[in-house]
């Protein structure tokens, strides 16, 4: 097999620039883990550079044609290719609760879902790097007051320090996407356990941004806030006006007034 044909339904755009692939591999710091999981390796343009790093590289790939290609061209990957859907597979069948980093040139159509899955695995994932559609990467890294600041921004930055690293143009992919790409790095915070009910925190953030033009007093009505709590001035704000720390404070207040 000389090459894999990109499949539109899988959102495949194969990176062709070796320098960018090497730069993405170099975003990993290899601190606190000795295993790396690459999501969606395709024909292995990034994989080859990960295999040079001081960690054991695993790949997870849903496309059987890509799996066949990787088996044929990367003998170092034998036994480390997971032919599964990352969003549905129990990754601890392989990692057994041990820490690992995540990286990849992520399919744009499921990139946000990949981030949410990473958040589910945050106890095991101290570092997450990779390439997204540029606007998604910017959204993840944006701060309060920015028009793209939203659910992903708050939930990710509650647990990770997010850094937008560099932009990648359309012409280094086959086939080229219609948008630019952005590479980011997420480093888990030293103290990533929140001082509030984390499940409630997720719920407050998601509910608040579902009606982002409304004040929190209106968007959080489903929480049956007490009249006394609703008088707090934090409820005069819209969700994009709250920092991560203020969302934690808000969750603490709702938790304290729960009936």
Secondary structure as UniProt FT lines:
FT   HELIX           8..10
FT   STRAND          14..15
FT   HELIX           18..25
FT   TURN            26..27
FT   STRAND          35..39
FT   TURN            42..43
FT   TURN            45..46
FT   HELIX           47..50
FT   TURN            51..52
FT   STRAND          56..60
FT   HELIX           64..73
FT   HELIX           75..77
FT   TURN            78..79
FT   STRAND          81..82
FT   TURN            86..88
FT   HELIX           92..95
FT   TURN            96..97
FT   STRAND          101..103
FT   HELIX           108..110
FT   HELIX           111..120
FT   TURN            121..124
FT   STRAND          127..133
FT   HELIX           134..141
FT   TURN            144..145
FT   TURN            147..148
FT   HELIX           151..159
FT   STRAND          160..168
FT   HELIX           170..172
FT   STRAND          173..174
FT   STRAND          181..188
FT   HELIX           198..210
FT   TURN            211..213
FT   HELIX           216..219
FT   HELIX           221..223
FT   HELIX           227..230
FT   HELIX           233..236
FT   HELIX           239..241
FT   HELIX           244..256
//
